[in-house]
Amino acid sequence: MFNVNLFKEYIKILESGEFSDIEILVGKEPNTKIFRLHTFVLKVCSPYFRIALTNSNWVKIENNIKKFKKPNISVKVFEIITSNWVKIENNIIKFKKYNISVKVFEIITRYIYGGELKLVNDNVKTNVELMIAADELCLDELCTYTKDFLLNDRESLKSNLVLLLHVTTEFDQFMRISQFYKETYRQNPSLIFKAKDFTDIKREFLLELLIKNNHSLKPIEIWDKLSAWVIVQSDELSSNITNWTDDNVKTFGKIVNPFLSYVNFDKISREDFFQKIKPFKNIFDDKFYIKILESCCFNDF
């Protein structure tokens, strides 16, 4: 009972900002927010903030050169901290965390102040961002819990394989998540094309997938996926291609061009060709277009 009441009081000062001595600007424009927090609470709960907000013994001056010595900080943590130098204005510490979203930081602050944690199964993106942020802030218990929560809903993870691909390639500390991605992809490479976050895939990874050609999708399905991906890559392109201008088609062609040689147009039905490929005839080399036109005209499948 006493702990519950104490947590309630901490949540009150979190929400009101009363007694705060630090302002943390979180997120990227236009989605930013300033959190008015308390250095004591942050230092007690997060080794990251304990280091970042303790400036004693940081600086020595030799021959007018400032020298920093922090043997107890790893290179990774030091790089993170130096990208968010602490400033003090009117006795209030100003701190910036652009790489953590407002939504995720709200979850973290309520966890730190009130022991609250409410994760939602179908919000894989937020949960993955939370896991990464908790790892960065050295909140080991939160990081482990979030990781376990994610792995307990494997179907949702399969719907977000592109996000898991990002985690696997960008981080080496989330081994169980990476292992799940690699095993899932090995068993069924086509799943990544069917993932709901497919259009988030980076160009180089998409090209690699098409070069490997170990999926089971039909050529027209690959074309549909490519088209959807290209549209997301450009603010100029509407999802309704009937409204496209000649310039829009040119933009589409420039983006899709590196992938064209990996689409087996010869295996596309006549109906699909005239409905989905012909509107883009100007993006193809004339000889190549005539070749696939001749092939598709004789396809009855």
Contacts in CASP RR format, 6 or more apart in sequence:
PFRMAT RR
TARGET T0000
AUTHOR 0000-0000-0000
METHOD contacts of the structure
MODEL  1
MFNVNLFKEYIKILESGEFSDIEILVGKEPNTKIFRLHTFVLKVCSPYFR
IALTNSNWVKIENNIKKFKKPNISVKVFEIITSNWVKIENNIIKFKKYNI
SVKVFEIITRYIYGGELKLVNDNVKTNVELMIAADELCLDELCTYTKDFL
LNDRESLKSNLVLLLHVTTEFDQFMRISQFYKETYRQNPSLIFKAKDFTD
IKREFLLELLIKNNHSLKPIEIWDKLSAWVIVQSDELSSNITNWTDDNVK
TFGKIVNPFLSYVNFDKISREDFFQKIKPFKNIFDDKFYIKILESCCFND
F
7 113 0 8 1.000
7 114 0 8 1.000
7 115 0 8 1.000
7 116 0 8 1.000
8 114 0 8 1.000
10 41 0 8 1.000
10 113 0 8 1.000
10 114 0 8 1.000
11 110 0 8 1.000
11 113 0 8 1.000
11 114 0 8 1.000
11 116 0 8 1.000
12 18 0 8 1.000
13 19 0 8 1.000
13 20 0 8 1.000
13 38 0 8 1.000
13 113 0 8 1.000
14 37 0 8 1.000
14 109 0 8 1.000
14 110 0 8 1.000
14 113 0 8 1.000
14 114 0 8 1.000
17 36 0 8 1.000
17 37 0 8 1.000
19 38 0 8 1.000
20 36 0 8 1.000
20 37 0 8 1.000
20 38 0 8 1.000
20 92 0 8 1.000
21 38 0 8 1.000
21 39 0 8 1.000
21 91 0 8 1.000
21 92 0 8 1.000
21 93 0 8 1.000
22 36 0 8 1.000
22 37 0 8 1.000
22 38 0 8 1.000
22 39 0 8 1.000
22 42 0 8 1.000
22 53 0 8 1.000
22 92 0 8 1.000
22 93 0 8 1.000
22 94 0 8 1.000
22 95 0 8 1.000
23 34 0 8 1.000
23 35 0 8 1.000
23 36 0 8 1.000
23 37 0 8 1.000
23 92 0 8 1.000
23 93 0 8 1.000
23 94 0 8 1.000
23 95 0 8 1.000
24 34 0 8 1.000
24 35 0 8 1.000
24 37 0 8 1.000
24 95 0 8 1.000
24 96 0 8 1.000
24 97 0 8 1.000
24 105 0 8 1.000
25 32 0 8 1.000
25 33 0 8 1.000
25 34 0 8 1.000
25 94 0 8 1.000
25 95 0 8 1.000
25 96 0 8 1.000
25 97 0 8 1.000
25 98 0 8 1.000
26 32 0 8 1.000
26 33 0 8 1.000
26 34 0 8 1.000
26 35 0 8 1.000
26 97 0 8 1.000
26 98 0 8 1.000
26 100 0 8 1.000
26 101 0 8 1.000
26 102 0 8 1.000
26 105 0 8 1.000
27 33 0 8 1.000
27 97 0 8 1.000
27 98 0 8 1.000
27 99 0 8 1.000
27 100 0 8 1.000
27 101 0 8 1.000
27 102 0 8 1.000
27 105 0 8 1.000
28 98 0 8 1.000
31 101 0 8 1.000
31 102 0 8 1.000
32 102 0 8 1.000
33 102 0 8 1.000
33 105 0 8 1.000
35 105 0 8 1.000
35 109 0 8 1.000
37 109 0 8 1.000
39 49 0 8 1.000
39 53 0 8 1.000
39 93 0 8 1.000
41 112 0 8 1.000
41 113 0 8 1.000
42 49 0 8 1.000
42 50 0 8 1.000
42 53 0 8 1.000
42 112 0 8 1.000
43 49 0 8 1.000
43 50 0 8 1.000
43 53 0 8 1.000
43 54 0 8 1.000
44 50 0 8 1.000
45 112 0 8 1.000
45 139 0 8 1.000
46 112 0 8 1.000
46 137 0 8 1.000
46 138 0 8 1.000
46 139 0 8 1.000
47 138 0 8 1.000
48 77 0 8 1.000
48 80 0 8 1.000
48 81 0 8 1.000
48 136 0 8 1.000
48 137 0 8 1.000
48 138 0 8 1.000
49 137 0 8 1.000
51 70 0 8 1.000
51 72 0 8 1.000
51 73 0 8 1.000
51 77 0 8 1.000
51 81 0 8 1.000
52 81 0 8 1.000
52 84 0 8 1.000
52 86 0 8 1.000
52 95 0 8 1.000
53 86 0 8 1.000
53 93 0 8 1.000
53 95 0 8 1.000
55 86 0 8 1.000
57 69 0 8 1.000
57 70 0 8 1.000
58 68 0 8 1.000
58 69 0 8 1.000
58 70 0 8 1.000
59 66 0 8 1.000
59 67 0 8 1.000
59 68 0 8 1.000
60 66 0 8 1.000
60 67 0 8 1.000
60 69 0 8 1.000
61 67 0 8 1.000
70 78 0 8 1.000
73 81 0 8 1.000
77 138 0 8 1.000
80 136 0 8 1.000
84 95 0 8 1.000
84 96 0 8 1.000
84 97 0 8 1.000
86 93 0 8 1.000
86 94 0 8 1.000
86 95 0 8 1.000
87 93 0 8 1.000
87 94 0 8 1.000
87 95 0 8 1.000
88 94 0 8 1.000
97 105 0 8 1.000
99 136 0 8 1.000
100 108 0 8 1.000
100 129 0 8 1.000
100 133 0 8 1.000
100 136 0 8 1.000
101 126 0 8 1.000
101 129 0 8 1.000
103 126 0 8 1.000
104 126 0 8 1.000
104 129 0 8 1.000
104 130 0 8 1.000
104 133 0 8 1.000
105 133 0 8 1.000
107 117 0 8 1.000
107 126 0 8 1.000
107 130 0 8 1.000
108 130 0 8 1.000
108 133 0 8 1.000
108 134 0 8 1.000
108 137 0 8 1.000
108 139 0 8 1.000
108 142 0 8 1.000
110 116 0 8 1.000
110 117 0 8 1.000
111 117 0 8 1.000
111 139 0 8 1.000
111 142 0 8 1.000
112 139 0 8 1.000
117 142 0 8 1.000
117 145 0 8 1.000
119 127 0 8 1.000
119 130 0 8 1.000
119 146 0 8 1.000
119 149 0 8 1.000
120 126 0 8 1.000
120 127 0 8 1.000
121 153 0 8 1.000
121 156 0 8 1.000
122 156 0 8 1.000
124 150 0 8 1.000
124 153 0 8 1.000
124 156 0 8 1.000
124 157 0 8 1.000
124 159 0 8 1.000
124 160 0 8 1.000
124 163 0 8 1.000
125 160 0 8 1.000
125 163 0 8 1.000
125 197 0 8 1.000
127 146 0 8 1.000
127 149 0 8 1.000
127 150 0 8 1.000
128 150 0 8 1.000
128 160 0 8 1.000
128 163 0 8 1.000
128 164 0 8 1.000
128 167 0 8 1.000
128 177 0 8 1.000
130 142 0 8 1.000
130 146 0 8 1.000
131 143 0 8 1.000
131 146 0 8 1.000
131 147 0 8 1.000
131 150 0 8 1.000
131 174 0 8 1.000
131 177 0 8 1.000
132 167 0 8 1.000
132 171 0 8 1.000
134 140 0 8 1.000
134 142 0 8 1.000
134 143 0 8 1.000
134 146 0 8 1.000
135 143 0 8 1.000
135 173 0 8 1.000
135 174 0 8 1.000
147 174 0 8 1.000
147 176 0 8 1.000
147 177 0 8 1.000
150 156 0 8 1.000
150 157 0 8 1.000
150 177 0 8 1.000
151 157 0 8 1.000
151 176 0 8 1.000
151 177 0 8 1.000
151 180 0 8 1.000
154 180 0 8 1.000
157 164 0 8 1.000
157 180 0 8 1.000
157 184 0 8 1.000
158 184 0 8 1.000
158 191 0 8 1.000
158 195 0 8 1.000
159 195 0 8 1.000
159 196 0 8 1.000
159 197 0 8 1.000
160 195 0 8 1.000
160 196 0 8 1.000
160 197 0 8 1.000
161 181 0 8 1.000
161 184 0 8 1.000
161 185 0 8 1.000
161 191 0 8 1.000
161 192 0 8 1.000
161 195 0 8 1.000
161 197 0 8 1.000
162 192 0 8 1.000
162 195 0 8 1.000
162 197 0 8 1.000
162 198 0 8 1.000
162 200 0 8 1.000
162 201 0 8 1.000
163 197 0 8 1.000
163 200 0 8 1.000
164 177 0 8 1.000
164 178 0 8 1.000
164 180 0 8 1.000
164 181 0 8 1.000
164 184 0 8 1.000
165 181 0 8 1.000
165 192 0 8 1.000
165 201 0 8 1.000
165 205 0 8 1.000
166 200 0 8 1.000
166 202 0 8 1.000
167 174 0 8 1.000
167 177 0 8 1.000
167 178 0 8 1.000
167 181 0 8 1.000
168 174 0 8 1.000
168 177 0 8 1.000
168 178 0 8 1.000
168 181 0 8 1.000
168 182 0 8 1.000
169 205 0 8 1.000
171 178 0 8 1.000
172 178 0 8 1.000
184 191 0 8 1.000
185 191 0 8 1.000
185 192 0 8 1.000
189 209 0 8 1.000
189 212 0 8 1.000
189 214 0 8 1.000
189 215 0 8 1.000
189 216 0 8 1.000
190 215 0 8 1.000
190 216 0 8 1.000
190 217 0 8 1.000
192 198 0 8 1.000
192 201 0 8 1.000
192 209 0 8 1.000
193 209 0 8 1.000
193 215 0 8 1.000
193 217 0 8 1.000
193 221 0 8 1.000
193 222 0 8 1.000
193 225 0 8 1.000
198 225 0 8 1.000
198 228 0 8 1.000
198 229 0 8 1.000
199 228 0 8 1.000
199 229 0 8 1.000
199 231 0 8 1.000
199 232 0 8 1.000
200 232 0 8 1.000
201 209 0 8 1.000
201 229 0 8 1.000
203 233 0 8 1.000
203 258 0 8 1.000
206 229 0 8 1.000
206 259 0 8 1.000
207 258 0 8 1.000
207 259 0 8 1.000
207 262 0 8 1.000
209 215 0 8 1.000
210 222 0 8 1.000
210 259 0 8 1.000
210 262 0 8 1.000
210 263 0 8 1.000
211 262 0 8 1.000
213 262 0 8 1.000
215 222 0 8 1.000
217 225 0 8 1.000
218 267 0 8 1.000
219 263 0 8 1.000
219 264 0 8 1.000
219 265 0 8 1.000
219 266 0 8 1.000
219 267 0 8 1.000
219 268 0 8 1.000
220 268 0 8 1.000
220 269 0 8 1.000
220 272 0 8 1.000
220 276 0 8 1.000
222 262 0 8 1.000
222 263 0 8 1.000
223 263 0 8 1.000
223 268 0 8 1.000
223 276 0 8 1.000
223 277 0 8 1.000
224 276 0 8 1.000
226 256 0 8 1.000
226 259 0 8 1.000
226 263 0 8 1.000
227 252 0 8 1.000
227 256 0 8 1.000
227 276 0 8 1.000
230 237 0 8 1.000
230 252 0 8 1.000
230 253 0 8 1.000
230 255 0 8 1.000
230 256 0 8 1.000
231 237 0 8 1.000
231 238 0 8 1.000
231 239 0 8 1.000
231 252 0 8 1.000
233 255 0 8 1.000
234 251 0 8 1.000
234 252 0 8 1.000
234 255 0 8 1.000
236 247 0 8 1.000
236 248 0 8 1.000
236 251 0 8 1.000
237 244 0 8 1.000
237 248 0 8 1.000
237 251 0 8 1.000
237 252 0 8 1.000
238 244 0 8 1.000
238 248 0 8 1.000
241 279 0 8 1.000
244 252 0 8 1.000
246 282 0 8 1.000
249 279 0 8 1.000
249 280 0 8 1.000
249 282 0 8 1.000
249 283 0 8 1.000
250 282 0 8 1.000
250 283 0 8 1.000
252 280 0 8 1.000
252 283 0 8 1.000
253 280 0 8 1.000
253 283 0 8 1.000
256 283 0 8 1.000
257 283 0 8 1.000
260 283 0 8 1.000
260 284 0 8 1.000
265 273 0 8 1.000
265 277 0 8 1.000
265 292 0 8 1.000
265 295 0 8 1.000
265 296 0 8 1.000
266 292 0 8 1.000
266 295 0 8 1.000
266 296 0 8 1.000
266 299 0 8 1.000
267 299 0 8 1.000
268 277 0 8 1.000
268 292 0 8 1.000
268 296 0 8 1.000
268 299 0 8 1.000
269 296 0 8 1.000
269 299 0 8 1.000
269 300 0 8 1.000
269 301 0 8 1.000
270 296 0 8 1.000
270 297 0 8 1.000
270 298 0 8 1.000
270 299 0 8 1.000
270 300 0 8 1.000
273 292 0 8 1.000
273 293 0 8 1.000
273 296 0 8 1.000
273 297 0 8 1.000
273 299 0 8 1.000
277 292 0 8 1.000
277 296 0 8 1.000
281 289 0 8 1.000
284 292 0 8 1.000
END
